[in-house]
């Protein structure tokens, strides 16, 4: 039988790992969203003539 103290410790460690992973995923999603918005702004700021010259 596993002692209760060990169970509590393991649950706390798993909870901490889960939260760390959750925050990491949220940060990566935020970073992606910011990069995508910056790319869209850069494209929107490009004059239409410049886009036609690149093609």
Secondary structure, DSSP 8 states (H G I E B T S, - for coil): ---HHHHHHHHHHHHHHHHHHHHHHHHHHHHHHHHHHHHHHHHHHS-HHHHHHH-
